[in-house]
Amino acid sequence: MDWPQRPDDPTDEWFGLHWKTRPLTEWAAGRSFIWIDDEITDRDREWVSAHHRGRALLHHVDPRIGLQRNDFETLIEWIAAADN
Protein backbone atom coordinates (compact mmCIF):
# COMPACT_ATOMS: atom_id res chain seq x y z
CA MET A 1 0.00 0.00 0.00
CA ASP A 2 1.12 3.55 -0.57
CA TRP A 3 1.24 5.31 2.79
CA PRO A 4 0.10 8.89 3.06
CA GLN A 5 2.82 11.31 4.06
CA ARG A 6 3.71 10.84 7.70
CA PRO A 7 2.43 13.76 9.77
CA ASP A 8 4.74 15.71 12.08
CA ASP A 9 2.89 14.16 15.03
CA PRO A 10 2.66 10.40 14.32
CA THR A 11 -0.20 9.94 16.78
CA ASP A 12 -3.73 10.21 15.40
CA GLU A 13 -5.53 13.00 17.26
CA TRP A 14 -8.54 10.79 17.91
CA PHE A 15 -8.17 7.93 20.40
CA GLY A 16 -4.37 8.06 20.33
CA LEU A 17 -4.05 5.85 17.26
CA HIS A 18 -0.89 5.36 15.27
CA TRP A 19 -1.07 7.48 12.11
CA LYS A 20 -1.06 4.32 9.93
CA THR A 21 -4.09 2.68 11.59
CA ARG A 22 -6.91 4.43 9.77
CA PRO A 23 -5.33 4.46 6.29
CA LEU A 24 -4.44 0.77 6.53
CA THR A 25 -7.92 -0.19 7.70
CA GLU A 26 -9.52 1.88 4.94
CA TRP A 27 -7.21 0.32 2.33
CA ALA A 28 -8.04 -3.20 3.56
CA ALA A 29 -11.75 -2.44 3.02
CA GLY A 30 -12.94 -5.47 4.97
CA ARG A 31 -10.29 -7.84 3.59
CA SER A 32 -8.08 -9.82 5.94
CA PHE A 33 -4.69 -8.28 6.63
CA ILE A 34 -1.58 -8.57 8.76
CA TRP A 35 0.18 -5.44 9.96
CA ILE A 36 3.68 -5.89 11.38
CA ASP A 37 5.11 -2.82 13.08
CA ASP A 38 7.15 -1.75 16.08
CA GLU A 39 4.68 0.97 17.09
CA ILE A 40 1.38 -0.93 17.30
CA THR A 41 -0.50 -0.43 20.57
CA ASP A 42 -3.60 -1.87 22.20
CA ARG A 43 -5.50 1.24 21.09
CA ASP A 44 -4.73 0.41 17.46
CA ARG A 45 -5.94 -3.18 18.01
CA GLU A 46 -9.14 -1.98 19.71
CA TRP A 47 -9.90 0.50 16.93
CA VAL A 48 -9.31 -2.03 14.14
CA SER A 49 -11.45 -4.58 15.97
CA ALA A 50 -14.30 -2.07 16.20
CA HIS A 51 -14.00 -0.62 12.68
CA HIS A 52 -12.84 -3.47 10.45
CA ARG A 53 -15.23 -6.25 9.51
CA GLY A 54 -12.54 -8.64 8.24
CA ARG A 55 -9.82 -10.55 10.05
CA ALA A 56 -6.80 -8.55 11.10
CA LEU A 57 -3.60 -9.37 12.92
CA LEU A 58 -1.71 -6.40 14.32
CA HIS A 59 1.63 -7.88 15.26
CA HIS A 60 4.11 -5.86 17.30
CA VAL A 61 7.82 -6.51 16.71
CA ASP A 62 10.62 -5.27 18.94
CA PRO A 63 12.61 -2.82 16.79
CA ARG A 64 15.85 -3.77 18.53
CA ILE A 65 15.70 -7.40 17.37
CA GLY A 66 13.36 -7.48 14.37
CA LEU A 67 11.38 -10.50 13.25
CA GLN A 68 12.23 -13.73 15.03
CA ARG A 69 11.26 -17.36 14.47
CA ASN A 70 8.34 -17.10 16.94
CA ASP A 71 6.99 -14.10 15.00
CA PHE A 72 6.89 -16.16 11.80
CA GLU A 73 5.21 -19.00 13.67
CA THR A 74 2.52 -16.59 14.87
CA LEU A 75 1.98 -15.29 11.32
CA ILE A 76 1.79 -18.81 9.87
CA GLU A 77 -0.69 -19.93 12.54
CA TRP A 78 -2.90 -16.91 11.88
CA ILE A 79 -2.88 -17.52 8.13
CA ALA A 80 -3.55 -21.25 8.60
CA ALA A 81 -6.53 -20.48 10.85
CA ALA A 82 -8.17 -18.66 7.93
CA ASP A 83 -8.18 -21.91 5.95
CA ASN A 84 -10.25 -23.70 8.61
Secondary structure in CASP SS format (residue, H / E / C, confidence):
PFRMAT SS
TARGET T0000
AUTHOR 0000-0000-0000
METHOD secondary structure of the structure
MODEL  1
M C 1.00
D C 1.00
W C 1.00
P C 1.00
Q C 1.00
R C 1.00
P C 1.00
D C 1.00
D C 1.00
P C 1.00
T E 1.00
D C 1.00
E C 1.00
W C 1.00
F C 1.00
G C 1.00
L C 1.00
H E 1.00
W C 1.00
K C 1.00
T H 1.00
R H 1.00
P H 1.00
L H 1.00
T H 1.00
E H 1.00
W H 1.00
A H 1.00
A C 1.00
G C 1.00
R C 1.00
S C 1.00
F E 1.00
I E 1.00
W E 1.00
I E 1.00
D E 1.00
D C 1.00
E C 1.00
I C 1.00
T C 1.00
D H 1.00
R H 1.00
D H 1.00
R H 1.00
E H 1.00
W H 1.00
V H 1.00
S H 1.00
A H 1.00
H H 1.00
H C 1.00
R C 1.00
G C 1.00
R C 1.00
A E 1.00
L E 1.00
L E 1.00
H E 1.00
H E 1.00
V C 1.00
D C 1.00
P C 1.00
R C 1.00
I C 1.00
G C 1.00
L C 1.00
Q C 1.00
R H 1.00
N H 1.00
D H 1.00
F H 1.00
E H 1.00
T H 1.00
L H 1.00
I H 1.00
E H 1.00
W H 1.00
I H 1.00
A H 1.00
A H 1.00
A H 1.00
D C 1.00
N C 1.00
END
